[in-house]
Amino acid sequence: MNWVIDNVREAIRTRQFSYSTEKTYIAWIYRYMVFHQRKHPEEMGGKEIADFLTHLAVVRKVSASTQNQALNALTFLYKQVLKIPLDHFEFRRARIGKRLPVVLSREETYKVISHLQGEFQLMASLLYGSGLRLMECLELRIKDIDFDLQEIILRGGKGDNDRRTILPDLLIPKLRIQTEKSRIRLEENLLLEGFAGASMPEALVRKYPNAPTELPWQYLFPARKPAIDPRSGKLKQHFRHESYLQKAVKRAIRESGINKNASCHTFRHSFATHLLEDGYDIRTVQELLGHKDVRTTMIYTHVLNRNKFNVQSPLEAWSSKSL
């Protein structure tokens, strides 16, 4: 079993997948082997994969997205690590139902952000003001903020694609202060014995060996202190953990008295919806969001279509009567 896990880990790092993907894939592959009494994957195939996925769906009752995540991990194991093709096996991916995004009104958005302070407020303002995903915000480096062009460059986002989005003028003074905080943090870290700089993909470090300790490559929202990198074993500066902002936003939503199942990602949904409400072209919104297919962006037009049926409920006839 250890041999399999080690080879999966090596294959993932060779392809420069994120550390979170590495942990997720290894966890699913480990659970798959344990489910089949620790049999070697080479001794198993399509039937065993189907049995495992059925167990997840029927017994564990996991969501469709979780089933697909497990399937992605096992597909990677067989195709990329063991070099065993699965083309002749029939896997039907769990269907993820269409859900309309939760969107905050402009007033609700303002109320939530106003209940946040300091870095929390700046992060949430970027999620809403620039349409960022949570991890895109946390992984921002100083060099990704272009104050002159008022743009934010998102490096290697979803689908490993770069894109540009708008930088609200209102946030520029706060971002300059945040940049200065990161500079001070770097100077303090450089005094620590064994400090190896900001965490970066190994391929980039080989190409730019001095980059980890240079200011442009530092995270805009660094963690409170450096930590040992689980991959390299070196002392490095990482970005803030996502739970840092997630908990603060949930608390702000409660304090705002908003009864919607909102989260950090709701700010991105609201960004897109409000731009469309203001009459901006859907292709422009698609580009700002980094959607590969405009059909993904089209979901926000459904949110705009309030009472698209143009039908008056028969209950409205009771308006003059008390219920």
ZATOR-932192 format. One record per residue: chain; x negated, y negated, z negated of N, C-alpha, C in turn. Coordinates in steps of 0.001 Angstrom, whole numbers. Example, Ala and Ser with C-alpha at 12.3 -4.5 7.8 and 13.67 -1.06 7.14 Angstrom:
2
A, -13190, 5690, -7800, -12300, 4500, -7800, -13200, 3300, -7800
A, -12850, 2250, -7080, -13670, 1060, -7140, -12900, -30, -7870
//
This chain:
323
A, -825, 1209, 0, 0, 0, 0, -861, -1260, 0
A, -1947, -1241, -784, -2821, -2410, -844, -3437, -2711, 508
A, -3761, -1621, 1267, -4353, -1813, 2587, -3386, -2547, 3496
A, -2126, -2190, 3431, -1114, -2839, 4267, -979, -4310, 3899
A, -854, -4583, 2613, -685, -5967, 2152, -1886, -6816, 2526
A, -3093, -6278, 2365, -4310, -7031, 2706, -4346, -7370, 4190
A, -3924, -6420, 5025, -3929, -6668, 6466, -2857, -7668, 6867
A, -1712, -7616, 6207, -670, -8609, 6467, -1175, -9995, 6092
A, -1802, -10088, 4938, -2319, -11384, 4476, -3348, -11936, 5462
A, -4237, -11090, 5943, -5259, -11528, 6899, -4616, -12003, 8204
A, -3609, -11263, 8690, -2936, -11641, 9933, -2219, -12976, 9793
A, -1608, -13192, 8647, -889, -14442, 8409, -1855, -15617, 8357
A, -2980, -15447, 7668, -3945, -16544, 7548, -4635, -16827, 8874
A, -4845, -15797, 9680, -5439, -16001, 11005, -4548, -16883, 11855
A, -3247, -16725, 11688, -2283, -17520, 12458, -1939, -18836, 11786
A, -2582, -19098, 10640, -2426, -20362, 9909, -983, -20633, 9511
A, -283, -19574, 9089, 1049, -19768, 8527, 907, -20441, 7165
A, 1977, -21047, 6700, 1943, -21709, 5396, 1825, -20679, 4277
A, 1381, -21155, 3123, 1224, -20252, 1984, 2583, -19731, 1518
A, 3621, -20554, 1637, 4958, -20106, 1233, 5436, -18971, 2139
A, 5128, -19064, 3443, 5476, -17979, 4366, 4713, -16720, 4020
A, 3458, -16881, 3683, 2633, -15732, 3285, 3245, -15019, 2087
A, 3608, -15768, 1067, 4192, -15152, -129, 5513, -14463, 191
A, 6331, -15109, 1016, 7645, -14560, 1351, 7515, -13260, 2145
A, 6686, -13261, 3170, 6514, -12069, 4001, 5954, -10897, 3189
A, 4955, -11169, 2388, 4345, -10104, 1593, 5353, -9538, 594
A, 6174, -10399, 6, 7172, -9937, -958, 8180, -9009, -286
A, 8647, -9359, 918, 9622, -8517, 1623, 9009, -7189, 2061
A, 7790, -7226, 2529, 7128, -5986, 2966, 6897, -5060, 1779
A, 6516, -5647, 656, 6319, -4848, -561, 7639, -4206, -987
A, 8730, -4977, -978, 10040, -4447, -1373, 10510, -3357, -407
A, 10189, -3523, 849, 10550, -2527, 1863, 9866, -1194, 1574
A, 8579, -1221, 1251, 7843, 11, 970, 8300, 642, -338
A, 8570, -171, -1345, 9057, 349, -2625, 10422, 998, -2441
A, 11280, 389, -1640, 12617, 931, -1383, 12531, 2336, -785
A, 11496, 2576, 19, 11313, 3892, 645, 10238, 4712, -74
A, 10217, 4613, -1403, 9312, 5407, -2245, 7845, 5250, -1833
A, 7478, 4031, -1491, 6095, 3657, -1191, 5507, 4422, 3
A, 6336, 4807, 917, 5845, 5442, 2144, 5088, 4406, 2978
A, 4101, 4880, 3737, 3353, 3961, 4591, 4252, 3521, 5748
A, 4243, 2245, 6101, 5100, 1758, 7186, 4916, 2493, 8508
A, 3702, 3003, 8753, 3471, 3731, 9999, 4292, 5022, 10063
A, 4699, 5528, 8907, 5506, 6744, 8847, 6998, 6429, 8974
A, 7311, 5180, 9078, 8708, 4758, 9164, 8934, 3970, 10443
A, 10180, 3565, 10660, 10484, 2824, 11882, 11842, 2167, 11821
A, 12531, 2193, 12946, 13794, 1485, 13056, 14850, 1916, 12073
A, 14974, 3223, 11843, 15998, 3717, 10916, 15746, 3194, 9510
A, 14486, 3253, 9076, 14165, 2804, 7720, 14374, 1299, 7560
A, 14053, 559, 8607, 14286, -895, 8558, 15781, -1173, 8459
A, 16567, -454, 9273, 18015, -642, 9251, 18601, -263, 7898
A, 18099, 818, 7304, 18580, 1243, 5982, 18288, 173, 4932
A, 17105, -397, 5012, 16707, -1422, 4043, 17577, -2672, 4195
A, 17796, -3111, 5421, 18607, -4303, 5662, 20064, -4067, 5267
A, 20543, -2845, 5502, 21913, -2499, 5088, 22038, -2553, 3576
A, 21021, -2062, 2877, 21007, -2114, 1409, 21077, -3564, 928
A, 20307, -4425, 1582, 20316, -5839, 1188, 21697, -6453, 1385
A, 22339, -6103, 2510, 23629, -6708, 2840, 24776, -6132, 2023
A, 24798, -4797, 1877, 25949, -4127, 1260, 25826, -4023, -256
A, 24643, -3645, -731, 24452, -3433, -2172, 24034, -4720, -2877
A, 22994, -5361, -2338, 22505, -6587, -2973, 23337, -7805, -2594
A, 24095, -7690, -1499, 24974, -8768, -1030, 24230, -10092, -834
A, 23053, -10016, -213, 22288, -11230, 48, 22883, -11951, 1245
A, 22564, -13206, 1397, 23116, -14017, 2477, 22546, -13594, 3822
A, 23201, -14046, 4896, 22749, -13736, 6243, 21346, -14278, 6504
A, 21075, -15474, 6022, 19748, -16064, 6239, 18669, -15267, 5515
A, 18989, -14718, 4345, 18025, -13898, 3612, 17772, -12577, 4330
A, 18823, -11992, 4886, 18653, -10767, 5681, 17734, -11022, 6868
A, 17944, -12129, 7538, 17117, -12458, 8696, 15675, -12747, 8292
A, 15500, -13327, 7124, 14157, -13576, 6617, 13418, -12263, 6402
A, 14110, -11284, 5805, 13507, -9963, 5593, 13173, -9304, 6925
A, 14072, -9427, 7899, 13837, -8845, 9220, 12630, -9489, 9893
A, 12480, -10803, 9758, 11325, -11499, 10338, 10025, -10957, 9761
A, 10021, -10717, 8452, 8817, -10203, 7794, 8470, -8806, 8306
A, 9470, -7948, 8431, 9223, -6582, 8879, 8857, -6534, 10359
A, 9454, -7403, 11153, 9086, -7492, 12565, 7626, -7907, 12705
A, 7202, -8862, 11881, 5809, -9310, 11891, 4882, -8150, 11505
A, 5275, -7386, 10498, 4468, -6250, 10051, 4231, -5259, 11182
A, 5304, -4869, 11858, 5177, -3832, 12876, 4532, -4345, 14168
A, 4918, -5530, 14594, 4423, -6018, 15881, 3028, -6629, 15802
A, 2774, -7418, 14742, 1530, -8172, 14682, 431, -7475, 13887
A, 811, -6667, 12910, -199, -6023, 12050, -444, -4575, 12463
A, 632, -3786, 12548, 491, -2374, 12880, 459, -2123, 14385
A, 817, -3156, 15157, 837, -3056, 16620, 1776, -1941, 17097
A, 2878, -1779, 16406, 3893, -793, 16782, 5083, -1557, 17362
A, 5367, -1411, 18654, 6482, -2156, 19252, 7826, -1682, 18726
A, 8712, -2629, 18570, 10056, -2304, 18088, 11105, -2570, 19167
A, 10648, -2688, 20402, 11566, -3053, 21484, 12682, -2040, 21682
A, 12388, -744, 21431, 13402, 281, 21667, 14341, 455, 20485
A, 14085, -327, 19407, 15002, -304, 18266, 15999, -1437, 18437
A, 17218, -1193, 18048, 18249, -2220, 18168, 18538, -2829, 16803
A, 18185, -4094, 16662, 18444, -4809, 15420, 19419, -5938, 15717
A, 20498, -5938, 15046, 21476, -7017, 15222, 21319, -7976, 14054
A, 20836, -9149, 14355, 20610, -10136, 13297, 21925, -10521, 12637
A, 21835, -10725, 11327, 23024, -11157, 10598, 23454, -12523, 11119
A, 24725, -12642, 11368, 25246, -13890, 11909, 25443, -14912, 10801
A, 24861, -16069, 10999, 24999, -17160, 10040, 26148, -18053, 10505
A, 27180, -18134, 9697, 28339, -18931, 10066, 28009, -20409, 10181
A, 28748, -21099, 11034, 28531, -22525, 11199, 29127, -23288, 10022
A, 28346, -24160, 9480, 28792, -24972, 8345, 28580, -26441, 8676
A, 29590, -27242, 8427, 29406, -28677, 8594, 28492, -29196, 7495
A, 27554, -30064, 7850, 26627, -30582, 6837, 27332, -31462, 5820
A, 26858, -31413, 4595, 27348, -32326, 3563, 26722, -33695, 3833
A, 27547, -34719, 3885, 27071, -36067, 4194, 27568, -37030, 3121
A, 26684, -37894, 2691, 27055, -38952, 1750, 27438, -40204, 2533
A, 28389, -40944, 2012, 28696, -42244, 2617, 27527, -43187, 2325
A, 27527, -44331, 2965, 26437, -45293, 2722, 26431, -45741, 1262
A, 27625, -45958, 707, 27720, -46388, -681, 27245, -45292, -1617
A, 27608, -44049, -1334, 27171, -42926, -2163, 25657, -42755, -2083
A, 25097, -42917, -894, 23649, -42797, -713, 22923, -43839, -1558
A, 23423, -45066, -1497, 22813, -46145, -2283, 22896, -45846, -3784
A, 24041, -45344, -4224, 24223, -45048, -5648, 23243, -43989, -6117
A, 23063, -42927, -5330, 22150, -41858, -5728, 20723, -42378, -5796
A, 20285, -43076, -4749, 18906, -43572, -4716, 18659, -44584, -5828
A, 19673, -45390, -6145, 19508, -46390, -7209, 19398, -45748, -8587
A, 19835, -44494, -8715, 19701, -43781, -9982, 18335, -43102, -10122
A, 17485, -43250, -9114, 16139, -42690, -9156, 15135, -43796, -9445
A, 13975, -43404, -9959, 12948, -44382, -10302, 11598, -43955, -9721
A, 10706, -44933, -9523, 9324, -44656, -9149, 9167, -43805, -7904
A, 8315, -42776, -8009, 8054, -41898, -6866, 9327, -41193, -6401
A, 10186, -40834, -7357, 11445, -40185, -6989, 12217, -41054, -6001
A, 12331, -42326, -6330, 13110, -43231, -5489, 12460, -43430, -4125
A, 11129, -43532, -4103, 10427, -43717, -2841, 10573, -42488, -1947
A, 10446, -41304, -2529, 10602, -40069, -1756, 12011, -39963, -1164
A, 13019, -40184, -2002, 14408, -40088, -1536, 14688, -41144, -467
A, 14102, -42319, -624, 14288, -43376, 374, 13686, -42980, 1716
A, 12592, -42228, 1691, 11983, -41740, 2938, 12839, -40651, 3578
A, 13403, -39775, 2733, 14278, -38725, 3264, 15443, -39346, 4018
A, 16026, -40385, 3436, 17184, -41042, 4052, 16771, -42050, 5122
A, 15801, -42884, 4809, 15431, -43971, 5717, 14705, -43524, 6962
A, 14043, -42336, 6906, 13288, -41851, 8058, 13777, -40498, 8556
A, 14747, -39905, 7859, 15299, -38626, 8295, 14357, -37457, 8096
A, 13554, -37505, 7028, 12566, -36450, 6807, 13170, -35235, 6115
A, 12604, -34074, 6407, 12878, -32886, 5602, 12085, -33018, 4312
A, 12494, -32272, 3292, 11831, -32373, 1989, 10335, -32102, 2097
A, 9960, -30972, 2728, 8547, -30614, 2803, 7777, -31572, 3703
A, 8420, -32140, 4714, 7741, -33132, 5548, 7347, -34338, 4715
A, 8212, -34726, 3805, 7927, -35858, 2928, 6777, -35533, 1981
A, 6820, -34380, 1342, 5812, -34014, 360, 4444, -33806, 985
A, 4407, -33353, 2236, 3140, -33062, 2901, 2552, -34260, 3641
A, 3191, -35427, 3525, 2659, -36625, 4176, 1264, -36942, 3651
A, 371, -37276, 4579, -965, -37750, 4207, -1060, -39241, 4536
A, -2006, -39912, 3945, -2131, -41358, 4119, -2257, -41729, 5589
A, -2968, -40923, 6364, -3172, -41229, 7777, -1888, -41114, 8606
A, -849, -40484, 8038, 400, -40294, 8778, 1312, -41514, 8731
A, 953, -42507, 7937, 1759, -43726, 7819, 1115, -44818, 8668
A, 1808, -45237, 9715, 1300, -46295, 10594, 2055, -47580, 10273
A, 1426, -48420, 9448, 2081, -49649, 9010, 2248, -50647, 10163
A, 1287, -50692, 11068, 1340, -51659, 12162, 2482, -51364, 13129
A, 2621, -50094, 13504, 3688, -49710, 14431, 4989, -49381, 13715
A, 4934, -49382, 12383, 6097, -49023, 11561, 6659, -47659, 11964
A, 5747, -46685, 11982, 6095, -45319, 12328, 5512, -44349, 11313
A, 6159, -43201, 11209, 5625, -42098, 10425, 5383, -40948, 11397
A, 4187, -40368, 11340, 3856, -39242, 12212, 3977, -37965, 11395
A, 4836, -37073, 11847, 5032, -35780, 11178, 4191, -34741, 11900
A, 3212, -34181, 11178, 2273, -33238, 11791, 2726, -31797, 11564
A, 2768, -31028, 12648, 3043, -29600, 12529, 4305, -29303, 11766
A, 5392, -29977, 12111, 6662, -29763, 11420, 7296, -28447, 11814
A, 8608, -28371, 11705, 9320, -27142, 12034, 9040, -26768, 13488
A, 8640, -25508, 13706, 8262, -25092, 15046, 6844, -25514, 15401
A, 6083, -26007, 14391, 4695, -26443, 14573, 4591, -27568, 15604
A, 5582, -28455, 15612, 5581, -29578, 16548, 5363, -30894, 15800
A, 4621, -31803, 16433, 4445, -33147, 15895, 5568, -34041, 16414
A, 5913, -35051, 15634, 6890, -36024, 16111, 6686, -37345, 15371
A, 7315, -38369, 15863, 7279, -39682, 15226, 8691, -40058, 14796
A, 8778, -40812, 13726, 10065, -41337, 13310, 9860, -42736, 12746
A, 10940, -43394, 12428, 10864, -44801, 12022, 10398, -44949, 10572
A, 9690, -46034, 10328, 9266, -46402, 8975, 10032, -47663, 8584
A, 10990, -47561, 7653, 11774, -48738, 7267, 10890, -49844, 6698
A, 11095, -51055, 7166, 10319, -52208, 6709, 10444, -52391, 5198
A, 11607, -52057, 4660, 11873, -52211, 3228, 10920, -51387, 2366
A, 10404, -50280, 2921, 9571, -49371, 2132, 8071, -49657, 2236
A, 7680, -50535, 3143, 6259, -50779, 3382, 5513, -51238, 2122
A, 6020, -52231, 1361, 5289, -52646, 148, 5098, -51493, -849
A, 6141, -50674, -1043, 6038, -49549, -1984, 5074, -48487, -1473
A, 5053, -48282, -164, 4138, -47289, 398, 2687, -47751, 293
A, 2465, -49038, 397, 1093, -49549, 214, 636, -49318, -1229
A, 1525, -49521, -2176, 1194, -49264, -3579, 928, -47780, -3793
A, 1763, -46924, -3171, 1584, -45481, -3303, 254, -45034, -2683
A, -142, -45660, -1602, -1433, -45362, -972, -2571, -45703, -1915
A, -2446, -46821, -2605, -3478, -47223, -3574, -3553, -46233, -4732
A, -2419, -45724, -5163, -2409, -44706, -6222, -3155, -43456, -5783
A, -2959, -43061, -4532, -3644, -41882, -4006, -5148, -42122, -3932
A, -5540, -43354, -3592, -6966, -43684, -3535, -7609, -43563, -4919
A, -6917, -44073, -5926, -7428, -43991, -7297, -7510, -42529, -7741
A, -6504, -41734, -7391, -6502, -40318, -7744, -7701, -39611, -7114
A, -8022, -39954, -5874, -9165, -39352, -5189, -10463, -39698, -5913
A, -10623, -40958, -6286, -11849, -41364, -6979, -12003, -40620, -8300
A, -10909, -40414, -9013, -10959, -39661, -10268, -11308, -38195, -10017
A, -10719, -37625, -8979, -10967, -36213, -8673, -12410, -35954, -8262
A, -13022, -36919, -7562, -14391, -36742, -7102, -15385, -36635, -8257
A, -14958, -37039, -9430, -15813, -36928, -10617, -15746, -35538, -11247
A, -14778, -34722, -10805, -14600, -33387, -11371, -15576, -32402, -10746
A, -16160, -31561, -11578, -17106, -30553, -11088, -16375, -29513, -10233
A, -16900, -29277, -9045, -16338, -28256, -8163, -15146, -28713, -7345
A, -14805, -30007, -7404, -13651, -30488, -6647, -13945, -30403, -5154
A, -13043, -29767, -4393, -13266, -29528, -2958, -12366, -30380, -2072
A, -11658, -31366, -2645, -10845, -32264, -1844, -9407, -31802, -1698
A, -8693, -32472, -790, -7287, -32148, -555, -7170, -30806, 160
A, -6124, -30065, -146, -5903, -28781, 522, -5628, -29018, 1999
A, -6253, -28203, 2827, -6122, -28317, 4283, -6270, -26943, 4903
A, -5706, -26715, 6098, -5935, -25455, 6802, -7428, -25248, 7032
A, -7913, -24021, 6856, -9333, -23736, 6981, -9882, -24112, 8351
A, -9063, -23947, 9386, -9519, -24296, 10735, -9848, -25787, 10826
A, -9039, -26625, 10174, -9293, -28066, 10177, -10540, -28412, 9371
A, -10728, -27700, 8265, -11912, -27950, 7432, -13179, -27624, 8207
A, -13146, -26542, 8984, -14321, -26191, 9788, -14591, -27252, 10851
A, -13517, -27826, 11393, -13668, -28844, 12425, -14072, -30196, 11843
A, -13472, -30533, 10691, -13774, -31806, 10022, -14206, -31511, 8578
A, -15434, -31081, 8367, -15870, -30642, 7024, -15776, -31704, 5935
A, -15821, -32977, 6289, -15769, -34042, 5287, -14350, -34541, 5027
A, -13420, -34114, 5860, -12045, -34619, 5779, -11394, -34436, 4411
A, -11545, -33290, 3721, -10835, -33092, 2448, -11133, -34146, 1384
A, -12287, -34800, 1476, -12625, -35810, 467, -12551, -37230, 1023
A, -12001, -37389, 2227, -11838, -38710, 2812, -10419, -39220, 2549
A, -10277, -40521, 2347, -8996, -41117, 1972, -7862, -40834, 2967
A, -8071, -40947, 4280, -6943, -40732, 5199, -6283, -39363, 5079
A, -7032, -38354, 4616, -6499, -36998, 4548, -5855, -36680, 3196
A, -5848, -37629, 2288, -5246, -37375, 980, -3723, -37421, 1076
A, -3071, -36653, 212, -1610, -36633, 197, -1073, -37954, -346
A, 13, -38397, 242, 657, -39623, -223, 1288, -39400, -1594
A, 1773, -38185, -1834, 2378, -37841, -3114, 1619, -36652, -3720
A, 433, -36909, -4265, -375, -35809, -4810, 197, -35264, -6109
A, -93, -34003, -6376, 275, -33403, -7657, -469, -34135, -8769
A, -6, -33962, -9986, -571, -34709, -11107, -2045, -34412, -11328
A, -2487, -33208, -11012, -3899, -32871, -11162, -4270, -31757, -10194
A, -5548, -31651, -9830, -5980, -30590, -8912, -5756, -29211, -9526
A, -5703, -28207, -8654, -5522, -26831, -9111, -6302, -25896, -8198
A, -6542, -24702, -8690, -7258, -23715, -7890, -6389, -23274, -6718
A, -6929, -23371, -5521, -6204, -22953, -4328, -6154, -21424, -4286
A, -4958, -20825, -4163, -4850, -19360, -4212, -5513, -18668, -3032
A, -5740, -19382, -1959, -6369, -18765, -790, -7889, -18846, -838
A, -8411, -20025, -1119, -9869, -20213, -1094, -10539, -20026, -2449
A, -9746, -20151, -3536, -10328, -20053, -4871, -11049, -21322, -5303
A, -10914, -22405, -4507, -11589, -23664, -4825, -10627, -24636, -5515
A, -11193, -25592, -6227, -10398, -26616, -6909, -9995, -27668, -5883
A, -8706, -27773, -5628, -8226, -28685, -4600, -7040, -29505, -5088
A, -6821, -30617, -4389, -5673, -31467, -4673, -4523, -31046, -3767
A, -3388, -30700, -4363, -2211, -30300, -3605, -1166, -31409, -3679
A, -93, -31248, -2933, 1004, -32222, -2986, 1989, -31834, -4081
A, 2888, -32732, -4397, 3904, -32477, -5412, 4739, -31246, -5060
A, 5079, -30464, -6063, 5943, -29310, -5835, 7351, -29795, -5508
A, 8035, -29059, -4622, 9360, -29509, -4175, 10379, -29621, -5304
A, 10235, -28800, -6338, 11188, -28845, -7453, 11134, -30182, -8186
A, 10007, -30859, -8081, 9821, -32168, -8724, 10916, -33140, -8280
A, 11163, -33197, -6973, 12172, -34111, -6448, 13562, -33489, -6469
A, 13654, -32194, -6214, 14957, -31525, -6173, 15727, -31716, -7479
A, 15049, -31534, -8602, 15706, -31682, -9899, 16124, -33128, -10144
A, 15270, -34059, -9748, 15584, -35476, -9957, 16793, -35899, -9128
A, 16871, -35418, -7893, 17993, -35778, -7020, 19291, -35171, -7549
A, 19264, -33920, -7980, 20457, -33291, -8546, 20950, -34072, -9759
A, 20022, -34505, -10574, 20390, -35282, -11763, 20998, -36628, -11353
A, 20424, -37271, -10349, 20931, -38566, -9891, 22324, -38430, -9286
A, 22571, -37316, -8599, 23900, -37079, -8020, 24947, -36952, -9122
A, 24594, -36213, -10178, 25522, -36071, -11317, 25773, -37417, -11971
A, 24716, -38169, -12198, 24853, -39463, -12863, 25646, -40455, -12009
A, 25645, -40253, -10696, 26398, -41140, -9796, 27876, -40796, -9757
A, 28241, -39655, -10365, 29645, -39236, -10377, 30134, -38745, -9026
A, 29221, -38243, -8210, 29583, -37764, -6870, 29844, -36267, -6926
A, 31024, -35864, -6503, 31414, -34456, -6574, 31239, -33749, -5235
A, 30056, -33861, -4680, 29713, -33170, -3440, 28524, -32257, -3704
A, 28477, -31155, -2959, 27368, -30213, -3110, 26153, -30744, -2342
A, 25661, -31873, -2786, 24569, -32554, -2095, 23213, -32115, -2635
A, 22186, -32369, -1842, 20818, -32001, -2206, 19861, -32960, -1511
A, 18559, -32688, -1585, 17584, -33526, -888, 17859, -33554, 616
A, 18255, -32422, 1178, 18476, -32354, 2625, 19692, -33166, 3059
A, 20572, -33480, 2115, 21755, -34286, 2428, 21354, -35680, 2903
A, 20230, -36187, 2419, 19774, -37504, 2866, 19474, -37482, 4370
A, 18885, -36391, 4844, 18592, -36256, 6276, 19881, -36175, 7086
A, 20853, -35405, 6586, 22157, -35339, 7255, 22798, -36729, 7319
A, 22696, -37454, 6230, 23317, -38783, 6162, 22614, -39759, 7105
A, 21292, -39657, 7193, 20504, -40480, 8121, 21035, -40320, 9549
A, 21192, -39067, 9988, 21650, -38801, 11356, 23080, -39297, 11572
A, 23946, -39008, 10628, 25354, -39388, 10760, 25523, -40901, 10804
A, 24810, -41600, 9945, 24949, -43052, 9894, 24383, -43718, 11147
A, 23326, -43137, 11737, 22803, -43691, 12988, 23822, -43528, 14110
A, 24471, -42374, 14169, 25488, -42144, 15194, 26697, -43064, 14970
A, 27038, -43289, 13706, 28130, -44225, 13398, 27803, -45626, 13895
A, 26515, -45977, 13870, 26093, -47308, 14313, 25963, -47406, 15820
A, 26256, -46291, 16520, 26284, -46331, 17971, 24995, -45954, 18664
A, 24007, -45441, 17942, 22765, -45040, 18591, 22968, -43771, 19411
A, 22234, -43678, 20510, 22352, -42553, 21436, 21935, -41251, 20751
A, 22662, -40183, 21040, 22392, -38905, 20383, 21011, -38367, 20741
A, 20504, -38690, 21932, 19162, -38247, 22315, 18099, -38930, 21460
A, 18343, -40188, 21107, 17423, -40902, 20227, 17417, -40276, 18844
A, 18595, -39962, 18328, 18704, -39319, 17014, 18045, -37937, 17050
A, 18243, -37212, 18149, 17610, -35899, 18305, 16092, -36022, 18199
A, 15526, -37015, 18866, 14075, -37204, 18853, 13576, -37559, 17456
A, 14308, -38432, 16759, 13905, -38833, 15421, 13956, -37650, 14446
A, 14945, -36775, 14623, 15093, -35613, 13748, 14137, -34484, 14119
A, 13631, -34503, 15354, 12746, -33438, 15799, 13469, -32171, 16186
A, 14737, -32295, 16595, 15495, -31125, 17039, 15060, -30729, 18444
A, 14789, -29455, 18642, 14390, -28969, 19963, 15562, -28985, 20932
A, 16739, -28662, 20433, 17951, -28578, 21253, 18951, -29624, 20781
A, 19488, -30393, 21714, 20444, -31446, 21351, 21707, -30866, 20724
A, 21986, -29582, 20995, 23165, -28961, 20396, 23054, -28914, 18877
A, 21832, -28848, 18374, 21637, -28887, 16911, 22055, -30248, 16371
A, 21720, -31291, 17109, 22084, -32651, 16694, 23578, -32895, 16832
A, 24215, -32194, 17763, 25637, -32394, 18035, 26518, -32108, 16818
A, 26008, -31331, 15859, 26834, -30995, 14693, 27243, -32257, 13946
A, 26427, -33312, 14037, 26755, -34544, 13323, 27905, -35299, 13980
A, 28166, -35015, 15249, 29314, -35653, 15886, 30614, -35074, 15336
A, 30563, -33825, 14863, 31756, -33231, 14246, 32081, -33925, 12925
A, 31037, -34340, 12222, 31257, -35057, 10967, 31908, -36403, 11244
A, 31556, -36994, 12398, 32119, -38297, 12754, 33591, -38201, 13137
A, 33981, -37039, 13661, 35347, -36881, 14162, 36349, -36651, 13037
A, 36547, -37654, 12245, 37526, -37547, 11166, 38932, -37516, 11782
A, 39715, -36512, 11392, 41063, -36309, 11943, 41036, -36371, 13480
A, 40171, -35533, 14069, 40025, -35532, 15522, 41310, -35101, 16233
A, 42218, -34473, 15483, 43460, -34020, 16099, 44438, -35177, 16337
A, 44179, -36317, 15687, 45066, -37479, 15800, 46508, -37096, 15450
A, 46633, -36318, 14375, 47940, -35821, 13945, 48229, -36357, 12553
A, 49447, -36803, 12349, 49845, -37259, 11020, 50520, -36115, 10284
A, 50056, -35843, 9077, 50628, -34764, 8283, 52081, -35086, 7933
A, 52951, -34080, 7930, 54355, -34326, 7557, 54482, -34818, 6120
A, 53447, -34577, 5310, 53491, -35029, 3925, 53493, -36560, 3838
A, 52943, -37217, 4905, 52887, -38680, 4892, 54291, -39297, 4831
A, 55296, -38565, 5276, 56665, -39076, 5250, 57184, -39271, 3843
A, 56466, -38666, 2888, 56869, -38787, 1478, 56267, -40019, 808
A, 55609, -40856, 1577, 54866, -41970, 976, 55735, -42857, 116
A, 57018, -42955, 461, 57910, -43818, -329, 58484, -43106, -1534
A, 58185, -41804, -1634, 58725, -41018, -2756, 57599, -40648, -3700
A, 57925, -40405, -4909, 56905, -39981, -5879, 56914, -38460, -5924
A, 55715, -37890, -6012, 55578, -36436, -6060, 55750, -35936, -7488
//
